[in-house]
């Protein structure tokens, strides 16, 4: 297990209730609720697979690409991908 000192600093998260749209690679879309948001990622409600890459359209932010980092009990943590990672498939 890593020492806490080795972990990257976690950015401040804002509790929110924002409706967003998930866009899947196969073209289908669905509405989700974002319940927390930071510069690095967000928590969304719904069933997702760890490692899944998807795009989110977030009001007033736009379309961002992210990866599911954790998923549990109908919620998932999304880490936004940097532009260089987002374009590499």
PDB file of N, CA, C and O in Angstrom:
ATOM      1  N   UNK A   1       0.844  -1.184   0.000  1.00  0.00           N
ATOM      2  CA  UNK A   1       0.000   0.000   0.000  1.00  0.00           C
ATOM      3  C   UNK A   1       0.887   1.244   0.000  1.00  0.00           C
ATOM      4  O   UNK A   1       1.929   1.271   0.655  1.00  0.00           O
ATOM      5  N   UNK A   2       0.471   2.259  -0.730  1.00  0.00           N
ATOM      6  CA  UNK A   2       1.238   3.505  -0.818  1.00  0.00           C
ATOM      7  C   UNK A   2       1.145   4.311   0.468  1.00  0.00           C
ATOM      8  O   UNK A   2       0.140   4.262   1.177  1.00  0.00           O
ATOM      9  N   UNK A   3       2.196   5.045   0.755  1.00  0.00           N
ATOM     10  CA  UNK A   3       2.147   6.024   1.834  1.00  0.00           C
ATOM     11  C   UNK A   3       1.282   7.186   1.399  1.00  0.00           C
ATOM     12  O   UNK A   3       1.243   7.533   0.218  1.00  0.00           O
ATOM     13  N   UNK A   4       0.589   7.787   2.348  1.00  0.00           N
ATOM     14  CA  UNK A   4      -0.244   8.942   2.030  1.00  0.00           C
ATOM     15  C   UNK A   4       0.564  10.063   1.402  1.00  0.00           C
ATOM     16  O   UNK A   4       0.040  10.813   0.577  1.00  0.00           O
ATOM     17  N   UNK A   5       1.832  10.193   1.777  1.00  0.00           N
ATOM     18  CA  UNK A   5       2.689  11.257   1.235  1.00  0.00           C
ATOM     19  C   UNK A   5       2.924  11.087  -0.273  1.00  0.00           C
ATOM     20  O   UNK A   5       3.239  12.058  -0.961  1.00  0.00           O
ATOM     21  N   UNK A   6       2.772   9.855  -0.790  1.00  0.00           N
ATOM     22  CA  UNK A   6       3.006   9.573  -2.206  1.00  0.00           C
ATOM     23  C   UNK A   6       1.791   9.867  -3.078  1.00  0.00           C
ATOM     24  O   UNK A   6       1.906   9.906  -4.303  1.00  0.00           O
ATOM     25  N   UNK A   7       0.627  10.075  -2.462  1.00  0.00           N
ATOM     26  CA  UNK A   7      -0.596  10.292  -3.222  1.00  0.00           C
ATOM     27  C   UNK A   7      -0.634  11.706  -3.757  1.00  0.00           C
ATOM     28  O   UNK A   7      -0.240  12.641  -3.059  1.00  0.00           O
ATOM     29  N   UNK A   8      -1.107  11.884  -4.999  1.00  0.00           N
ATOM     30  CA  UNK A   8      -1.247  13.253  -5.514  1.00  0.00           C
ATOM     31  C   UNK A   8      -2.295  14.007  -4.696  1.00  0.00           C
ATOM     32  O   UNK A   8      -3.250  13.420  -4.188  1.00  0.00           O
ATOM     33  N   UNK A   9      -2.098  15.302  -4.583  1.00  0.00           N
ATOM     34  CA  UNK A   9      -3.049  16.119  -3.826  1.00  0.00           C
ATOM     35  C   UNK A   9      -4.410  16.097  -4.516  1.00  0.00           C
ATOM     36  O   UNK A   9      -4.505  16.258  -5.733  1.00  0.00           O
ATOM     37  N   UNK A  10      -5.437  15.901  -3.740  1.00  0.00           N
ATOM     38  CA  UNK A  10      -6.794  15.847  -4.274  1.00  0.00           C
ATOM     39  C   UNK A  10      -7.360  17.256  -4.327  1.00  0.00           C
ATOM     40  O   UNK A  10      -7.337  17.979  -3.330  1.00  0.00           O
ATOM     41  N   UNK A  11      -7.862  17.641  -5.479  1.00  0.00           N
ATOM     42  CA  UNK A  11      -8.433  18.981  -5.638  1.00  0.00           C
ATOM     43  C   UNK A  11      -9.754  19.095  -4.902  1.00  0.00           C
ATOM     44  O   UNK A  11     -10.440  18.105  -4.651  1.00  0.00           O
ATOM     45  N   UNK A  12     -10.087  20.325  -4.567  1.00  0.00           N
ATOM     46  CA  UNK A  12     -11.344  20.596  -3.864  1.00  0.00           C
ATOM     47  C   UNK A  12     -12.520  20.176  -4.727  1.00  0.00           C
ATOM     48  O   UNK A  12     -12.570  20.479  -5.920  1.00  0.00           O
ATOM     49  N   UNK A  13     -13.452  19.485  -4.124  1.00  0.00           N
ATOM     50  CA  UNK A  13     -14.645  19.034  -4.824  1.00  0.00           C
ATOM     51  C   UNK A  13     -15.832  19.884  -4.385  1.00  0.00           C
ATOM     52  O   UNK A  13     -15.971  20.239  -3.215  1.00  0.00           O
ATOM     53  N   UNK A  14     -16.674  20.196  -5.351  1.00  0.00           N
ATOM     54  CA  UNK A  14     -17.858  21.012  -5.091  1.00  0.00           C
ATOM     55  C   UNK A  14     -19.088  20.118  -5.161  1.00  0.00           C
ATOM     56  O   UNK A  14     -19.294  19.412  -6.148  1.00  0.00           O
ATOM     57  N   UNK A  15     -19.903  20.148  -4.114  1.00  0.00           N
ATOM     58  CA  UNK A  15     -21.176  19.426  -4.148  1.00  0.00           C
ATOM     59  C   UNK A  15     -22.117  20.182  -5.082  1.00  0.00           C
ATOM     60  O   UNK A  15     -22.347  21.379  -4.912  1.00  0.00           O
ATOM     61  N   UNK A  16     -22.652  19.478  -6.059  1.00  0.00           N
ATOM     62  CA  UNK A  16     -23.530  20.088  -7.060  1.00  0.00           C
ATOM     63  C   UNK A  16     -24.670  19.118  -7.371  1.00  0.00           C
ATOM     64  O   UNK A  16     -24.650  17.965  -6.942  1.00  0.00           O
ATOM     65  N   UNK A  17     -25.629  19.584  -8.097  1.00  0.00           N
ATOM     66  CA  UNK A  17     -26.668  18.751  -8.710  1.00  0.00           C
ATOM     67  C   UNK A  17     -26.857  19.284 -10.112  1.00  0.00           C
ATOM     68  O   UNK A  17     -27.619  20.223 -10.342  1.00  0.00           O
ATOM     69  N   UNK A  18     -26.148  18.667 -11.051  1.00  0.00           N
ATOM     70  CA  UNK A  18     -26.148  19.127 -12.444  1.00  0.00           C
ATOM     71  C   UNK A  18     -26.560  17.961 -13.336  1.00  0.00           C
ATOM     72  O   UNK A  18     -25.984  16.876 -13.255  1.00  0.00           O
ATOM     73  N   UNK A  19     -27.540  18.185 -14.171  1.00  0.00           N
ATOM     74  CA  UNK A  19     -27.892  17.203 -15.186  1.00  0.00           C
ATOM     75  C   UNK A  19     -26.879  17.273 -16.311  1.00  0.00           C
ATOM     76  O   UNK A  19     -26.522  18.362 -16.761  1.00  0.00           O
ATOM     77  N   UNK A  20     -26.413  16.123 -16.769  1.00  0.00           N
ATOM     78  CA  UNK A  20     -25.433  16.063 -17.854  1.00  0.00           C
ATOM     79  C   UNK A  20     -25.813  14.916 -18.785  1.00  0.00           C
ATOM     80  O   UNK A  20     -26.713  14.130 -18.489  1.00  0.00           O
ATOM     81  N   UNK A  21     -25.124  14.835 -19.895  1.00  0.00           N
ATOM     82  CA  UNK A  21     -25.388  13.782 -20.862  1.00  0.00           C
ATOM     83  C   UNK A  21     -24.118  12.970 -21.079  1.00  0.00           C
ATOM     84  O   UNK A  21     -23.045  13.534 -21.296  1.00  0.00           O
ATOM     85  N   UNK A  22     -24.237  11.647 -21.022  1.00  0.00           N
ATOM     86  CA  UNK A  22     -23.123  10.748 -21.300  1.00  0.00           C
ATOM     87  C   UNK A  22     -23.220  10.314 -22.757  1.00  0.00           C
ATOM     88  O   UNK A  22     -24.288   9.931 -23.235  1.00  0.00           O
ATOM     89  N   UNK A  23     -22.092  10.379 -23.453  1.00  0.00           N
ATOM     90  CA  UNK A  23     -22.006   9.923 -24.849  1.00  0.00           C
ATOM     91  C   UNK A  23     -21.072   8.719 -24.882  1.00  0.00           C
ATOM     92  O   UNK A  23     -19.912   8.814 -24.480  1.00  0.00           O
ATOM     93  N   UNK A  24     -21.581   7.592 -25.361  1.00  0.00           N
ATOM     94  CA  UNK A  24     -20.797   6.359 -25.430  1.00  0.00           C
ATOM     95  C   UNK A  24     -20.139   6.230 -26.797  1.00  0.00           C
ATOM     96  O   UNK A  24     -20.615   6.804 -27.776  1.00  0.00           O
ATOM     97  N   UNK A  25     -19.042   5.473 -26.864  1.00  0.00           N
ATOM     98  CA  UNK A  25     -18.350   5.292 -28.151  1.00  0.00           C
ATOM     99  C   UNK A  25     -19.240   4.719 -29.257  1.00  0.00           C
ATOM    100  O   UNK A  25     -19.006   4.987 -30.435  1.00  0.00           O
ATOM    101  N   UNK A  26     -20.266   3.927 -28.890  1.00  0.00           N
ATOM    102  CA  UNK A  26     -21.136   3.345 -29.920  1.00  0.00           C
ATOM    103  C   UNK A  26     -22.200   4.324 -30.424  1.00  0.00           C
ATOM    104  O   UNK A  26     -23.001   3.987 -31.295  1.00  0.00           O
ATOM    105  N   UNK A  27     -22.198   5.547 -29.863  1.00  0.00           N
ATOM    106  CA  UNK A  27     -23.109   6.572 -30.344  1.00  0.00           C
ATOM    107  C   UNK A  27     -24.335   6.824 -29.487  1.00  0.00           C
ATOM    108  O   UNK A  27     -24.980   7.863 -29.632  1.00  0.00           O
ATOM    109  N   UNK A  28     -24.676   5.893 -28.589  1.00  0.00           N
ATOM    110  CA  UNK A  28     -25.880   6.180 -27.791  1.00  0.00           C
ATOM    111  C   UNK A  28     -25.544   7.125 -26.643  1.00  0.00           C
ATOM    112  O   UNK A  28     -24.387   7.287 -26.255  1.00  0.00           O
ATOM    113  N   UNK A  29     -26.597   7.741 -26.117  1.00  0.00           N
ATOM    114  CA  UNK A  29     -26.450   8.768 -25.081  1.00  0.00           C
ATOM    115  C   UNK A  29     -27.489   8.526 -23.995  1.00  0.00           C
ATOM    116  O   UNK A  29     -28.507   7.871 -24.217  1.00  0.00           O
ATOM    117  N   UNK A  30     -27.204   9.075 -22.806  1.00  0.00           N
ATOM    118  CA  UNK A  30     -28.215   9.060 -21.750  1.00  0.00           C
ATOM    119  C   UNK A  30     -27.940  10.170 -20.748  1.00  0.00           C
ATOM    120  O   UNK A  30     -26.816  10.656 -20.621  1.00  0.00           O
ATOM    121  N   UNK A  31     -28.983  10.554 -20.048  1.00  0.00           N
ATOM    122  CA  UNK A  31     -28.901  11.614 -19.041  1.00  0.00           C
ATOM    123  C   UNK A  31     -28.386  11.039 -17.730  1.00  0.00           C
ATOM    124  O   UNK A  31     -28.730   9.916 -17.361  1.00  0.00           O
ATOM    125  N   UNK A  32     -27.561  11.811 -17.024  1.00  0.00           N
ATOM    126  CA  UNK A  32     -27.057  11.437 -15.706  1.00  0.00           C
ATOM    127  C   UNK A  32     -27.088  12.659 -14.805  1.00  0.00           C
ATOM    128  O   UNK A  32     -27.270  13.786 -15.266  1.00  0.00           O
ATOM    129  N   UNK A  33     -26.907  12.420 -13.522  1.00  0.00           N
ATOM    130  CA  UNK A  33     -26.793  13.486 -12.546  1.00  0.00           C
ATOM    131  C   UNK A  33     -25.361  13.524 -12.053  1.00  0.00           C
ATOM    132  O   UNK A  33     -24.802  12.495 -11.671  1.00  0.00           O
ATOM    133  N   UNK A  34     -24.759  14.717 -12.059  1.00  0.00           N
ATOM    134  CA  UNK A  34     -23.434  14.919 -11.466  1.00  0.00           C
ATOM    135  C   UNK A  34     -23.677  15.453 -10.058  1.00  0.00           C
ATOM    136  O   UNK A  34     -24.412  16.422  -9.868  1.00  0.00           O
ATOM    137  N   UNK A  35     -23.043  14.802  -9.064  1.00  0.00           N
ATOM    138  CA  UNK A  35     -23.283  15.229  -7.684  1.00  0.00           C
ATOM    139  C   UNK A  35     -22.045  15.796  -7.011  1.00  0.00           C
ATOM    140  O   UNK A  35     -22.110  16.243  -5.866  1.00  0.00           O
ATOM    141  N   UNK A  36     -20.937  15.780  -7.700  1.00  0.00           N
ATOM    142  CA  UNK A  36     -19.758  16.473  -7.193  1.00  0.00           C
ATOM    143  C   UNK A  36     -18.823  16.702  -8.356  1.00  0.00           C
ATOM    144  O   UNK A  36     -18.753  15.889  -9.278  1.00  0.00           O
ATOM    145  N   UNK A  37     -18.099  17.819  -8.311  1.00  0.00           N
ATOM    146  CA  UNK A  37     -17.325  18.267  -9.464  1.00  0.00           C
ATOM    147  C   UNK A  37     -16.047  18.957  -9.004  1.00  0.00           C
ATOM    148  O   UNK A  37     -16.057  19.743  -8.057  1.00  0.00           O
ATOM    149  N   UNK A  38     -14.943  18.650  -9.692  1.00  0.00           N
ATOM    150  CA  UNK A  38     -13.677  19.341  -9.446  1.00  0.00           C
ATOM    151  C   UNK A  38     -13.021  19.587 -10.803  1.00  0.00           C
ATOM    152  O   UNK A  38     -13.578  19.227 -11.840  1.00  0.00           O
ATOM    153  N   UNK A  39     -11.851  20.193 -10.793  1.00  0.00           N
ATOM    154  CA  UNK A  39     -11.132  20.403 -12.046  1.00  0.00           C
ATOM    155  C   UNK A  39     -10.657  19.088 -12.655  1.00  0.00           C
ATOM    156  O   UNK A  39     -10.432  19.007 -13.862  1.00  0.00           O
ATOM    157  N   UNK A  40     -10.504  18.058 -11.824  1.00  0.00           N
ATOM    158  CA  UNK A  40      -9.977  16.769 -12.289  1.00  0.00           C
ATOM    159  C   UNK A  40     -11.033  15.745 -12.663  1.00  0.00           C
ATOM    160  O   UNK A  40     -10.743  14.795 -13.391  1.00  0.00           O
ATOM    161  N   UNK A  41     -12.267  15.926 -12.172  1.00  0.00           N
ATOM    162  CA  UNK A  41     -13.265  14.908 -12.442  1.00  0.00           C
ATOM    163  C   UNK A  41     -14.580  15.194 -11.760  1.00  0.00           C
ATOM    164  O   UNK A  41     -14.840  16.305 -11.298  1.00  0.00           O
ATOM    165  N   UNK A  42     -15.418  14.144 -11.708  1.00  0.00           N
ATOM    166  CA  UNK A  42     -16.740  14.307 -11.110  1.00  0.00           C
ATOM    167  C   UNK A  42     -17.275  12.959 -10.652  1.00  0.00           C
ATOM    168  O   UNK A  42     -16.729  11.906 -10.981  1.00  0.00           O
ATOM    169  N   UNK A  43     -18.355  13.019  -9.886  1.00  0.00           N
ATOM    170  CA  UNK A  43     -19.084  11.806  -9.507  1.00  0.00           C
ATOM    171  C   UNK A  43     -20.417  11.869 -10.234  1.00  0.00           C
ATOM    172  O   UNK A  43     -21.122  12.876 -10.184  1.00  0.00           O
ATOM    173  N   UNK A  44     -20.751  10.771 -10.915  1.00  0.00           N
ATOM    174  CA  UNK A  44     -22.024  10.707 -11.631  1.00  0.00           C
ATOM    175  C   UNK A  44     -22.841   9.537 -11.106  1.00  0.00           C
ATOM    176  O   UNK A  44     -22.303   8.575 -10.558  1.00  0.00           O
ATOM    177  N   UNK A  45     -24.153   9.641 -11.286  1.00  0.00           N
ATOM    178  CA  UNK A  45     -25.057   8.594 -10.837  1.00  0.00           C
ATOM    179  C   UNK A  45     -25.439   7.731 -12.030  1.00  0.00           C
ATOM    180  O   UNK A  45     -25.805   8.243 -13.088  1.00  0.00           O
ATOM    181  N   UNK A  46     -25.353   6.441 -11.854  1.00  0.00           N
ATOM    182  CA  UNK A  46     -25.662   5.474 -12.900  1.00  0.00           C
ATOM    183  C   UNK A  46     -24.703   4.292 -12.792  1.00  0.00           C
ATOM    184  O   UNK A  46     -23.777   4.301 -11.981  1.00  0.00           O
ATOM    185  N   UNK A  47     -24.936   3.296 -13.604  1.00  0.00           N
ATOM    186  CA  UNK A  47     -24.132   2.072 -13.569  1.00  0.00           C
ATOM    187  C   UNK A  47     -23.104   2.120 -14.689  1.00  0.00           C
ATOM    188  O   UNK A  47     -23.457   2.210 -15.865  1.00  0.00           O
ATOM    189  N   UNK A  48     -21.831   2.059 -14.316  1.00  0.00           N
ATOM    190  CA  UNK A  48     -20.721   2.149 -15.261  1.00  0.00           C
ATOM    191  C   UNK A  48     -19.670   1.099 -14.919  1.00  0.00           C
ATOM    192  O   UNK A  48     -19.653   0.567 -13.809  1.00  0.00           O
ATOM    193  N   UNK A  49     -18.800   0.806 -15.871  1.00  0.00           N
ATOM    194  CA  UNK A  49     -17.714  -0.155 -15.666  1.00  0.00           C
ATOM    195  C   UNK A  49     -16.401   0.579 -15.432  1.00  0.00           C
ATOM    196  O   UNK A  49     -16.084   1.540 -16.132  1.00  0.00           O
ATOM    197  N   UNK A  50     -15.647   0.122 -14.453  1.00  0.00           N
ATOM    198  CA  UNK A  50     -14.326   0.696 -14.180  1.00  0.00           C
ATOM    199  C   UNK A  50     -13.471   0.562 -15.442  1.00  0.00           C
ATOM    200  O   UNK A  50     -13.424  -0.501 -16.061  1.00  0.00           O
ATOM    201  N   UNK A  51     -12.801   1.646 -15.811  1.00  0.00           N
ATOM    202  CA  UNK A  51     -11.952   1.670 -16.996  1.00  0.00           C
ATOM    203  C   UNK A  51     -12.645   2.178 -18.245  1.00  0.00           C
ATOM    204  O   UNK A  51     -11.982   2.536 -19.218  1.00  0.00           O
ATOM    205  N   UNK A  52     -13.961   2.214 -18.231  1.00  0.00           N
ATOM    206  CA  UNK A  52     -14.742   2.684 -19.371  1.00  0.00           C
ATOM    207  C   UNK A  52     -14.397   4.144 -19.682  1.00  0.00           C
ATOM    208  O   UNK A  52     -14.311   4.974 -18.777  1.00  0.00           O
ATOM    209  N   UNK A  53     -14.204   4.449 -20.960  1.00  0.00           N
ATOM    210  CA  UNK A  53     -13.946   5.827 -21.395  1.00  0.00           C
ATOM    211  C   UNK A  53     -15.212   6.337 -22.062  1.00  0.00           C
ATOM    212  O   UNK A  53     -15.791   5.675 -22.923  1.00  0.00           O
ATOM    213  N   UNK A  54     -15.634   7.538 -21.644  1.00  0.00           N
ATOM    214  CA  UNK A  54     -16.844   8.118 -22.205  1.00  0.00           C
ATOM    215  C   UNK A  54     -16.697   9.629 -22.279  1.00  0.00           C
ATOM    216  O   UNK A  54     -15.735  10.198 -21.763  1.00  0.00           O
ATOM    217  N   UNK A  55     -17.647  10.260 -22.918  1.00  0.00           N
ATOM    218  CA  UNK A  55     -17.664  11.718 -22.999  1.00  0.00           C
ATOM    219  C   UNK A  55     -18.903  12.224 -22.280  1.00  0.00           C
ATOM    220  O   UNK A  55     -19.970  11.612 -22.333  1.00  0.00           O
ATOM    221  N   UNK A  56     -18.738  13.351 -21.608  1.00  0.00           N
ATOM    222  CA  UNK A  56     -19.829  13.990 -20.894  1.00  0.00           C
ATOM    223  C   UNK A  56     -20.052  15.374 -21.474  1.00  0.00           C
ATOM    224  O   UNK A  56     -19.092  16.096 -21.747  1.00  0.00           O
ATOM    225  N   UNK A  57     -21.297  15.748 -21.663  1.00  0.00           N
ATOM    226  CA  UNK A  57     -21.629  17.128 -21.976  1.00  0.00           C
ATOM    227  C   UNK A  57     -22.192  17.731 -20.700  1.00  0.00           C
ATOM    228  O   UNK A  57     -23.254  17.332 -20.221  1.00  0.00           O
ATOM    229  N   UNK A  58     -21.453  18.710 -20.151  1.00  0.00           N
ATOM    230  CA  UNK A  58     -21.811  19.350 -18.897  1.00  0.00           C
ATOM    231  C   UNK A  58     -22.206  20.793 -19.200  1.00  0.00           C
ATOM    232  O   UNK A  58     -21.434  21.526 -19.817  1.00  0.00           O
ATOM    233  N   UNK A  59     -23.407  21.211 -18.770  1.00  0.00           N
ATOM    234  CA  UNK A  59     -23.830  22.591 -19.046  1.00  0.00           C
ATOM    235  C   UNK A  59     -22.798  23.611 -18.566  1.00  0.00           C
ATOM    236  O   UNK A  59     -22.217  23.457 -17.492  1.00  0.00           O
ATOM    237  N   UNK A  60     -22.578  24.635 -19.357  1.00  0.00           N
ATOM    238  CA  UNK A  60     -21.652  25.744 -19.101  1.00  0.00           C
ATOM    239  C   UNK A  60     -20.184  25.331 -19.088  1.00  0.00           C
ATOM    240  O   UNK A  60     -19.308  26.175 -18.899  1.00  0.00           O
ATOM    241  N   UNK A  61     -19.905  24.042 -19.287  1.00  0.00           N
ATOM    242  CA  UNK A  61     -18.515  23.565 -19.377  1.00  0.00           C
ATOM    243  C   UNK A  61     -18.245  23.045 -20.782  1.00  0.00           C
ATOM    244  O   UNK A  61     -17.208  23.340 -21.376  1.00  0.00           O
ATOM    245  N   UNK A  62     -19.189  22.267 -21.307  1.00  0.00           N
ATOM    246  CA  UNK A  62     -19.023  21.704 -22.635  1.00  0.00           C
ATOM    247  C   UNK A  62     -18.795  20.208 -22.568  1.00  0.00           C
ATOM    248  O   UNK A  62     -19.133  19.546 -21.586  1.00  0.00           O
ATOM    249  N   UNK A  63     -18.215  19.696 -23.634  1.00  0.00           N
ATOM    250  CA  UNK A  63     -17.998  18.253 -23.749  1.00  0.00           C
ATOM    251  C   UNK A  63     -16.596  17.917 -23.279  1.00  0.00           C
ATOM    252  O   UNK A  63     -15.621  18.512 -23.738  1.00  0.00           O
ATOM    253  N   UNK A  64     -16.495  16.965 -22.364  1.00  0.00           N
ATOM    254  CA  UNK A  64     -15.205  16.521 -21.827  1.00  0.00           C
ATOM    255  C   UNK A  64     -15.140  15.009 -21.899  1.00  0.00           C
ATOM    256  O   UNK A  64     -16.161  14.323 -21.855  1.00  0.00           O
ATOM    257  N   UNK A  65     -13.932  14.506 -22.010  1.00  0.00           N
ATOM    258  CA  UNK A  65     -13.714  13.062 -22.061  1.00  0.00           C
ATOM    259  C   UNK A  65     -13.164  12.615 -20.716  1.00  0.00           C
ATOM    260  O   UNK A  65     -12.348  13.308 -20.110  1.00  0.00           O
ATOM    261  N   UNK A  66     -13.612  11.462 -20.256  1.00  0.00           N
ATOM    262  CA  UNK A  66     -13.152  10.977 -18.967  1.00  0.00           C
ATOM    263  C   UNK A  66     -13.155   9.461 -18.901  1.00  0.00           C
ATOM    264  O   UNK A  66     -13.679   8.775 -19.779  1.00  0.00           O
ATOM    265  N   UNK A  67     -12.553   8.960 -17.831  1.00  0.00           N
ATOM    266  CA  UNK A  67     -12.473   7.521 -17.606  1.00  0.00           C
ATOM    267  C   UNK A  67     -13.079   7.195 -16.243  1.00  0.00           C
ATOM    268  O   UNK A  67     -12.854   7.909 -15.266  1.00  0.00           O
ATOM    269  N   UNK A  68     -13.842   6.118 -16.191  1.00  0.00           N
ATOM    270  CA  UNK A  68     -14.421   5.662 -14.934  1.00  0.00           C
ATOM    271  C   UNK A  68     -13.302   5.071 -14.082  1.00  0.00           C
ATOM    272  O   UNK A  68     -12.668   4.092 -14.474  1.00  0.00           O
ATOM    273  N   UNK A  69     -13.063   5.666 -12.920  1.00  0.00           N
ATOM    274  CA  UNK A  69     -11.994   5.225 -12.025  1.00  0.00           C
ATOM    275  C   UNK A  69     -12.512   4.330 -10.917  1.00  0.00           C
ATOM    276  O   UNK A  69     -11.773   3.479 -10.421  1.00  0.00           O
ATOM    277  N   UNK A  70     -13.767   4.498 -10.515  1.00  0.00           N
ATOM    278  CA  UNK A  70     -14.405   3.628  -9.536  1.00  0.00           C
ATOM    279  C   UNK A  70     -15.897   3.597  -9.819  1.00  0.00           C
ATOM    280  O   UNK A  70     -16.445   4.539 -10.391  1.00  0.00           O
ATOM    281  N   UNK A  71     -16.543   2.536  -9.427  1.00  0.00           N
ATOM    282  CA  UNK A  71     -17.979   2.391  -9.614  1.00  0.00           C
ATOM    283  C   UNK A  71     -18.513   1.547  -8.460  1.00  0.00           C
ATOM    284  O   UNK A  71     -17.994   0.468  -8.174  1.00  0.00           O
ATOM    285  N   UNK A  72     -19.560   2.054  -7.799  1.00  0.00           N
ATOM    286  CA  UNK A  72     -20.102   1.358  -6.640  1.00  0.00           C
ATOM    287  C   UNK A  72     -21.530   1.823  -6.388  1.00  0.00           C
ATOM    288  O   UNK A  72     -21.797   3.021  -6.296  1.00  0.00           O
ATOM    289  N   UNK A  73     -22.433   0.872  -6.279  1.00  0.00           N
ATOM    290  CA  UNK A  73     -23.814   1.135  -5.866  1.00  0.00           C
ATOM    291  C   UNK A  73     -24.499   2.249  -6.661  1.00  0.00           C
ATOM    292  O   UNK A  73     -25.141   3.123  -6.078  1.00  0.00           O
ATOM    293  N   UNK A  74     -24.364   2.220  -7.979  1.00  0.00           N
ATOM    294  CA  UNK A  74     -25.070   3.190  -8.812  1.00  0.00           C
ATOM    295  C   UNK A  74     -24.429   4.548  -8.902  1.00  0.00           C
ATOM    296  O   UNK A  74     -25.069   5.506  -9.337  1.00  0.00           O
ATOM    297  N   UNK A  75     -23.174   4.655  -8.500  1.00  0.00           N
ATOM    298  CA  UNK A  75     -22.411   5.903  -8.635  1.00  0.00           C
ATOM    299  C   UNK A  75     -21.050   5.556  -9.211  1.00  0.00           C
ATOM    300  O   UNK A  75     -20.575   4.428  -9.078  1.00  0.00           O
ATOM    301  N   UNK A  76     -20.424   6.543  -9.857  1.00  0.00           N
ATOM    302  CA  UNK A  76     -19.104   6.312 -10.439  1.00  0.00           C
ATOM    303  C   UNK A  76     -18.278   7.582 -10.370  1.00  0.00           C
ATOM    304  O   UNK A  76     -18.806   8.691 -10.458  1.00  0.00           O
ATOM    305  N   UNK A  77     -16.990   7.407 -10.212  1.00  0.00           N
ATOM    306  CA  UNK A  77     -16.053   8.519 -10.223  1.00  0.00           C
ATOM    307  C   UNK A  77     -15.393   8.615 -11.586  1.00  0.00           C
ATOM    308  O   UNK A  77     -14.851   7.632 -12.091  1.00  0.00           O
ATOM    309  N   UNK A  78     -15.438   9.785 -12.175  1.00  0.00           N
ATOM    310  CA  UNK A  78     -14.871  10.022 -13.500  1.00  0.00           C
ATOM    311  C   UNK A  78     -13.648  10.914 -13.355  1.00  0.00           C
ATOM    312  O   UNK A  78     -13.719  11.972 -12.728  1.00  0.00           O
ATOM    313  N   UNK A  79     -12.524  10.492 -13.932  1.00  0.00           N
ATOM    314  CA  UNK A  79     -11.337  11.345 -13.996  1.00  0.00           C
ATOM    315  C   UNK A  79     -11.300  11.918 -15.399  1.00  0.00           C
ATOM    316  O   UNK A  79     -11.265  11.180 -16.384  1.00  0.00           O
ATOM    317  N   UNK A  80     -11.308  13.260 -15.483  1.00  0.00           N
ATOM    318  CA  UNK A  80     -11.223  13.888 -16.792  1.00  0.00           C
ATOM    319  C   UNK A  80      -9.857  13.593 -17.393  1.00  0.00           C
ATOM    320  O   UNK A  80      -8.842  13.633 -16.699  1.00  0.00           O
ATOM    321  N   UNK A  81      -9.840  13.299 -18.676  1.00  0.00           N
ATOM    322  CA  UNK A  81      -8.582  12.982 -19.362  1.00  0.00           C
ATOM    323  C   UNK A  81      -7.967  14.242 -19.955  1.00  0.00           C
ATOM    324  O   UNK A  81      -8.672  15.066 -20.539  1.00  0.00           O
ATOM    325  N   UNK A  82      -6.657  14.392 -19.806  1.00  0.00           N
ATOM    326  CA  UNK A  82      -5.983  15.519 -20.475  1.00  0.00           C
ATOM    327  C   UNK A  82      -6.142  15.385 -21.990  1.00  0.00           C
ATOM    328  O   UNK A  82      -6.360  14.287 -22.502  1.00  0.00           O
ATOM    329  N   UNK A  83      -6.036  16.481 -22.685  1.00  0.00           N
ATOM    330  CA  UNK A  83      -6.222  16.485 -24.143  1.00  0.00           C
ATOM    331  C   UNK A  83      -5.350  15.450 -24.837  1.00  0.00           C
ATOM    332  O   UNK A  83      -5.798  14.808 -25.787  1.00  0.00           O
ATOM    333  N   UNK A  84      -4.116  15.275 -24.382  1.00  0.00           N
ATOM    334  CA  UNK A  84      -3.212  14.314 -25.026  1.00  0.00           C
ATOM    335  C   UNK A  84      -3.712  12.882 -24.836  1.00  0.00           C
ATOM    336  O   UNK A  84      -3.633  12.079 -25.765  1.00  0.00           O
ATOM    337  N   UNK A  85      -4.226  12.548 -23.650  1.00  0.00           N
ATOM    338  CA  UNK A  85      -4.774  11.223 -23.393  1.00  0.00           C
ATOM    339  C   UNK A  85      -6.122  11.053 -24.067  1.00  0.00           C
ATOM    340  O   UNK A  85      -6.438   9.972 -24.564  1.00  0.00           O
ATOM    341  N   UNK A  86      -6.915  12.108 -24.087  1.00  0.00           N
ATOM    342  CA  UNK A  86      -8.265  12.017 -24.645  1.00  0.00           C
ATOM    343  C   UNK A  86      -8.222  11.725 -26.126  1.00  0.00           C
ATOM    344  O   UNK A  86      -9.146  11.102 -26.649  1.00  0.00           O
ATOM    345  N   UNK A  87      -7.189  12.150 -26.817  1.00  0.00           N
ATOM    346  CA  UNK A  87      -7.105  11.934 -28.262  1.00  0.00           C
ATOM    347  C   UNK A  87      -6.398  10.642 -28.638  1.00  0.00           C
ATOM    348  O   UNK A  87      -6.401  10.251 -29.805  1.00  0.00           O
ATOM    349  N   UNK A  88      -5.799   9.982 -27.673  1.00  0.00           N
ATOM    350  CA  UNK A  88      -5.070   8.739 -27.941  1.00  0.00           C
ATOM    351  C   UNK A  88      -5.985   7.548 -27.740  1.00  0.00           C
ATOM    352  O   UNK A  88      -6.405   7.286 -26.613  1.00  0.00           O
ATOM    353  N   UNK A  89      -6.305   6.818 -28.798  1.00  0.00           N
ATOM    354  CA  UNK A  89      -7.133   5.618 -28.673  1.00  0.00           C
ATOM    355  C   UNK A  89      -6.396   4.431 -29.198  1.00  0.00           C
ATOM    356  O   UNK A  89      -6.925   3.320 -29.181  1.00  0.00           O
TER     357      UNK A  89
END
